[in-house]
Amino acid sequence: MRIVLALVAIALGIYLITRPISSLGVLVWFIGAGFILQGVLVLTDDDHHTSRWWRFAEALAWLAAGVAIVAFGGLTLRVLVVVIAIALCVRGVRQIVPALRAGAPVDTRIAAGAFGIASIGFGLLALLWADITLVVTAVVFGAWLIMSGVGEVRRLIRPGDREPSQSPSRVRRFARTITALVAVAVAVVACVVSVNVRSDTPDVDDFYSAPSDIPAKPGVLIRSESFTREVPDDARAWRILYSTTRGDGSPAVASALVVVPKRGDGGWPVIDWNHGTTGYAQPCAPSLLAQPFESGAMFVLPEVIKRGWALVATDYIGLGTKGPHPYLIGVDSAHASLDAVRAARALEPADLGDDTVVWGHSQGGGSALWSGALAPTYAPDVPLAGVAALAPASNLPGLIDNLPNVTGGSVFSSFAVAAYIANYPDVTWRGAIRPGAEPIVRQMSGRCLSGAGVLVSVLSALSMTRDPNIFATDPTSGALGKRLKENVPPTTIGVPLLIGQGEADGLITPAAQREYVDTIRRAGRQVDYRTFPGLGHVDLVEAESALIPQLLEWTTARFR
């Protein structure tokens, strides 16, 4: 029986070491079961020196803690990260203190001190990068099961094996010292890199602070200032703060960039640009990023300016301004897009005209479709001449269902889940996300896609390639699925509509896009649907793409 259990432990360890999310879920059960078992042992302990009522209370506490650990697995793992970090730091201090005492050999003291410093460094890193810590914990948990099983098999097969000598040789002592120094070097380098990576996140300055009384009327220009970062030489630009409304009608503020040609007669036709995914967290506003236009997939701003058009580019609610950001939530995003044009028209130096065409890519493509549908009722003072949605996030259930098949897809899933949980009370972490994935998803959702910190998210995502599904249930069902369906763009777009799709797009698949286009056509609406062989998700909107000349020609026709 013992050898069977040992082999099961080895097999389970091999399985879990390649499936960190499953491993963390099992670990939660192990911890919870341990607490429950301790409660049972206390309850059944025949200790005459302890009051029966005291034993009952202690057992009840152990049992309740065990049940809570299993029931709130995500919280358990977040606490586990803190426990691991504290344990590493305490272990480091315990190693450093003896190293400071005289008497032991110099190499032993150096090794102990170095291991202590390294342990403290790794403890700090555990707090800084909680998702990586949990992935490592999952791997270590699987490895522990394997080693425990192998050890048990060895003891059963060769019961007479003696324990190795406790007196280390000079060679082993030297190797231990070298290992300790290498560990210190790794910890120091990792800490320095971590500080630099975390400092890469933009600071949200006071410009984005909402006034004490947000204007009740949407599209009111609150403040503006000159903007120069990555602006073409033949253009001038401003960033603006303006009022808008959420889907429930509550007031909010959003920010945007306004770019116009330097030379000409003014009255510029407007491209209402809806950017692609930059992140979910507040610092991820394009206007805050080092590349404010290209980070959101606007690669043809020079051409826009050359043609005598203006660009109004919303950050959306919750990027730059106070959140939550309505990522892949249609009404809120469309309101921010249309209100940006309203506010930009109040910016006198910009001198915008009335003609407006909406462009959007990916996340912004979905927002562009919503803008086209809502403009006649929400913003009749912003009459649209057309909508161009490029690889739009249109078929949201199809998009979310496909993300586990996309390398790094869990990063985009984290943005969507965090947004829907923050914006919809019926979507919860416990209902949407597996306990083992929750802390990792929380960490991912707080990093900007263009920042250096996203590399940590990518590492976490890559570690889950064998276990990519972060969802507790089918994400297209339940509360999350219901809300995703609600945010599929309407088919009631009455202005000329262009949808562009790369046939090599693995993120927003041609099949999912075709489903949405077919829905529009079945509703009796016209759509100019163009596909481009060999082009992926971002390739589609780069300056060299075959789409771009067609998009510019199509837009020129709308402005006529």
Sequence and secondary structure as in RCSB ss.txt:
>XXXX:A:sequence
MRIVLALVAIALGIYLITRPISSLGVLVWFIGAGFILQGVLVLTDDDHHTSRWWRFAEALAWLAAGVAIVAFGGL
TLRVLVVVIAIALCVRGVRQIVPALRAGAPVDTRIAAGAFGIASIGFGLLALLWADITLVVTAVVFGAWLIMSGV
GEVRRLIRPGDREPSQSPSRVRRFARTITALVAVAVAVVACVVSVNVRSDTPDVDDFYSAPSDIPAKPGVLIRSE
SFTREVPDDARAWRILYSTTRGDGSPAVASALVVVPKRGDGGWPVIDWNHGTTGYAQPCAPSLLAQPFESGAMFV
LPEVIKRGWALVATDYIGLGTKGPHPYLIGVDSAHASLDAVRAARALEPADLGDDTVVWGHSQGGGSALWSGALA
PTYAPDVPLAGVAALAPASNLPGLIDNLPNVTGGSVFSSFAVAAYIANYPDVTWRGAIRPGAEPIVRQMSGRCLS
GAGVLVSVLSALSMTRDPNIFATDPTSGALGKRLKENVPPTTIGVPLLIGQGEADGLITPAAQREYVDTIRRAGR
QVDYRTFPGLGHVDLVEAESALIPQLLEWTTARFR
>XXXX:A:secstr
 HHHHHHHHHHHHHHHHT HHHHHHHHHHHHHHHHHHHHHHHHH   TTS HHHHHHHHHHHHHHHHHHHHTHHH
HHHHHHHHHHHHHHHHHHHHHHHHTSTTS HHHHHHHHHHHHHHHHHHHHHHHTHHHHHHHHHHHHHHHHHHHHH
HHHHHHH TT     SS  HHHHHHHHHHHHHHHHHHHHHHHHHHHHHHTS    GGG   SS  SSTT EEEEE
EE TT  TTEEEEEEEEEEE TTS EEEEEEEEEEESSS S EEEEEEE     SSGGG GGGSSSTTGGGT   
HHHHHHTT EEEEEEETTSSSSS   TT HHHHHHHHHHHHHHHHT GGG EEEEEEEEEETHHHHHHHHHHHHH
HHH TTS EEEEEEES    HHHHHHHGGGSTTHHHHHHHHHHHHHHH TT  HHHHB TTTHHHHHHHHTS TT
STTHHHHHHHHHHTTTS   BSS TTSHHHHHHHHHTS  S   S EEEEEETT SSS HHHHHHHHHHHHHTT 
  EEEEETT  TTGGGSTTSTHHHHHHHHHHHHH 
